[in-house]
Structures are given as structure tokens and as C-alpha cells.
Amino acid sequence: MNLSDGSYYLGGNVTISGEITISGAVTFDLNGYTLTCNATDEDMFCVYDGKTLTIKDSGTDGTIDGQNKNCGFSVSSGTLILESSIMRIAEMTMVMAVLWILERTAYSR
């Protein structure tokens, strides 16, 4: 799936089996729902080449769930912004995202 410039809102719980590639400036609002990835070793969001992804939750308990299958974020020369005080990201997804961001930052210096 490819998301171009714009704002996108979940209208209910959604399960994906492949990656979402960001091809512009995108705001993705969990809107209190859960985005689940049921694939193994798939990046849920890919943000490359100067593109920007802002993830927020205008509802309560919005969740990104990689189901501990190494689903996470791939960010290379792009920007990922997590913007919410309540948003929950399942443990492995967040750990993989943070480790990946730290690794990419170390290589870009």
C-alpha cells in the first residue's frame, strides 16, 4: 500500500499483511483503533528519501501491534514523528523501531 501526501484516519481496527510505503508528507491518525500486522518480518511503515510520517492518536488507546513478529518501521533518509501522549505501540514493534532509528542515526553521522 502506498500513501501519498495527506491525512489518513483509521475508522476501525485494521489488519495488514504487507508494508505501507510513505510517498509524501503523511499524517496517520490511529483514531483510537488498532493497526495490526499479521505478517512476519515485514516493515509496517517504510519512510524513505525525505518523506515524512507523523503517527498520532486523536482517540484513546490507539495501538500499533506488530504481534511480536518483527514488524516495525523502516526509516532511511526520511522522518518518523510519533505524536501522542496516550498512543501505545506493542513492545516488540517499538523496540525494533527504536533500535532501527538508533542504528540508522549512528551510520548517518
Contacts in CASP RR format, 6 or more apart in sequence:
PFRMAT RR
TARGET T0000
AUTHOR 0000-0000-0000
METHOD contacts of the structure
MODEL  1
MNLSDGSYYLGGNVTISGEITISGAVTFDLNGYTLTCNATDEDMFCVYDG
KTLTIKDSGTDGTIDGQNKNCGFSVSSGTLILESSIMRIAEMTMVMAVLW
ILERTAYSR
1 16 0 8 1.000
1 18 0 8 1.000
1 19 0 8 1.000
1 20 0 8 1.000
1 21 0 8 1.000
2 20 0 8 1.000
2 21 0 8 1.000
2 23 0 8 1.000
3 20 0 8 1.000
3 21 0 8 1.000
3 22 0 8 1.000
3 23 0 8 1.000
3 24 0 8 1.000
3 26 0 8 1.000
3 28 0 8 1.000
4 23 0 8 1.000
4 24 0 8 1.000
4 26 0 8 1.000
5 24 0 8 1.000
5 25 0 8 1.000
5 26 0 8 1.000
6 24 0 8 1.000
6 25 0 8 1.000
6 26 0 8 1.000
6 27 0 8 1.000
7 26 0 8 1.000
7 27 0 8 1.000
7 28 0 8 1.000
7 29 0 8 1.000
8 26 0 8 1.000
8 27 0 8 1.000
8 28 0 8 1.000
8 29 0 8 1.000
9 29 0 8 1.000
9 31 0 8 1.000
9 58 0 8 1.000
10 29 0 8 1.000
10 30 0 8 1.000
10 31 0 8 1.000
10 32 0 8 1.000
10 33 0 8 1.000
10 35 0 8 1.000
11 31 0 8 1.000
11 33 0 8 1.000
12 31 0 8 1.000
12 33 0 8 1.000
13 33 0 8 1.000
13 34 0 8 1.000
13 35 0 8 1.000
13 36 0 8 1.000
14 33 0 8 1.000
14 34 0 8 1.000
14 35 0 8 1.000
14 36 0 8 1.000
15 36 0 8 1.000
15 37 0 8 1.000
15 38 0 8 1.000
16 35 0 8 1.000
16 36 0 8 1.000
16 37 0 8 1.000
16 38 0 8 1.000
16 39 0 8 1.000
16 44 0 8 1.000
17 37 0 8 1.000
17 38 0 8 1.000
17 39 0 8 1.000
17 42 0 8 1.000
18 37 0 8 1.000
18 39 0 8 1.000
18 42 0 8 1.000
18 44 0 8 1.000
19 42 0 8 1.000
19 43 0 8 1.000
19 44 0 8 1.000
19 45 0 8 1.000
19 46 0 8 1.000
19 74 0 8 1.000
20 44 0 8 1.000
20 45 0 8 1.000
20 46 0 8 1.000
21 46 0 8 1.000
21 48 0 8 1.000
22 45 0 8 1.000
22 46 0 8 1.000
22 47 0 8 1.000
22 48 0 8 1.000
22 51 0 8 1.000
22 52 0 8 1.000
22 53 0 8 1.000
23 51 0 8 1.000
24 51 0 8 1.000
24 52 0 8 1.000
25 51 0 8 1.000
25 52 0 8 1.000
26 51 0 8 1.000
26 52 0 8 1.000
26 53 0 8 1.000
26 54 0 8 1.000
27 54 0 8 1.000
27 55 0 8 1.000
27 56 0 8 1.000
28 45 0 8 1.000
28 53 0 8 1.000
28 54 0 8 1.000
28 55 0 8 1.000
28 56 0 8 1.000
29 55 0 8 1.000
29 56 0 8 1.000
29 57 0 8 1.000
29 58 0 8 1.000
30 55 0 8 1.000
30 56 0 8 1.000
30 57 0 8 1.000
30 58 0 8 1.000
30 59 0 8 1.000
30 62 0 8 1.000
30 63 0 8 1.000
30 64 0 8 1.000
30 84 0 8 1.000
30 87 0 8 1.000
31 57 0 8 1.000
31 58 0 8 1.000
31 59 0 8 1.000
31 62 0 8 1.000
32 57 0 8 1.000
32 58 0 8 1.000
32 59 0 8 1.000
32 60 0 8 1.000
32 61 0 8 1.000
32 62 0 8 1.000
32 63 0 8 1.000
33 62 0 8 1.000
33 63 0 8 1.000
34 62 0 8 1.000
34 63 0 8 1.000
34 64 0 8 1.000
34 65 0 8 1.000
35 44 0 8 1.000
35 63 0 8 1.000
35 64 0 8 1.000
35 65 0 8 1.000
36 65 0 8 1.000
36 66 0 8 1.000
36 67 0 8 1.000
37 44 0 8 1.000
37 65 0 8 1.000
37 66 0 8 1.000
37 67 0 8 1.000
37 69 0 8 1.000
37 71 0 8 1.000
37 72 0 8 1.000
38 67 0 8 1.000
38 69 0 8 1.000
39 69 0 8 1.000
39 71 0 8 1.000
40 69 0 8 1.000
40 70 0 8 1.000
40 71 0 8 1.000
41 69 0 8 1.000
41 70 0 8 1.000
41 71 0 8 1.000
42 69 0 8 1.000
42 71 0 8 1.000
43 71 0 8 1.000
43 72 0 8 1.000
43 73 0 8 1.000
43 74 0 8 1.000
44 64 0 8 1.000
44 66 0 8 1.000
44 71 0 8 1.000
44 72 0 8 1.000
44 73 0 8 1.000
44 93 0 8 1.000
45 53 0 8 1.000
45 55 0 8 1.000
45 72 0 8 1.000
45 73 0 8 1.000
45 74 0 8 1.000
45 80 0 8 1.000
46 73 0 8 1.000
46 74 0 8 1.000
47 53 0 8 1.000
47 73 0 8 1.000
47 74 0 8 1.000
47 75 0 8 1.000
47 76 0 8 1.000
47 78 0 8 1.000
47 79 0 8 1.000
47 80 0 8 1.000
48 74 0 8 1.000
48 75 0 8 1.000
48 76 0 8 1.000
48 77 0 8 1.000
48 78 0 8 1.000
49 76 0 8 1.000
49 77 0 8 1.000
49 78 0 8 1.000
50 77 0 8 1.000
50 78 0 8 1.000
50 79 0 8 1.000
51 78 0 8 1.000
51 79 0 8 1.000
52 78 0 8 1.000
52 79 0 8 1.000
52 80 0 8 1.000
52 81 0 8 1.000
53 79 0 8 1.000
53 80 0 8 1.000
53 81 0 8 1.000
54 81 0 8 1.000
54 83 0 8 1.000
55 64 0 8 1.000
55 80 0 8 1.000
55 81 0 8 1.000
55 82 0 8 1.000
55 83 0 8 1.000
55 84 0 8 1.000
55 87 0 8 1.000
56 82 0 8 1.000
56 83 0 8 1.000
56 84 0 8 1.000
56 87 0 8 1.000
57 84 0 8 1.000
57 86 0 8 1.000
57 87 0 8 1.000
59 86 0 8 1.000
60 86 0 8 1.000
61 86 0 8 1.000
61 88 0 8 1.000
62 84 0 8 1.000
62 86 0 8 1.000
62 87 0 8 1.000
62 88 0 8 1.000
63 87 0 8 1.000
63 88 0 8 1.000
63 89 0 8 1.000
63 90 0 8 1.000
64 87 0 8 1.000
64 89 0 8 1.000
64 90 0 8 1.000
64 93 0 8 1.000
65 90 0 8 1.000
65 93 0 8 1.000
66 72 0 8 1.000
66 90 0 8 1.000
66 92 0 8 1.000
66 93 0 8 1.000
67 90 0 8 1.000
68 90 0 8 1.000
68 91 0 8 1.000
68 92 0 8 1.000
69 92 0 8 1.000
70 92 0 8 1.000
70 96 0 8 1.000
71 92 0 8 1.000
71 93 0 8 1.000
71 96 0 8 1.000
72 93 0 8 1.000
72 96 0 8 1.000
72 97 0 8 1.000
72 100 0 8 1.000
73 80 0 8 1.000
73 93 0 8 1.000
73 96 0 8 1.000
73 97 0 8 1.000
73 100 0 8 1.000
73 101 0 8 1.000
74 100 0 8 1.000
75 100 0 8 1.000
75 101 0 8 1.000
75 104 0 8 1.000
76 104 0 8 1.000
80 97 0 8 1.000
80 101 0 8 1.000
82 89 0 8 1.000
89 97 0 8 1.000
END
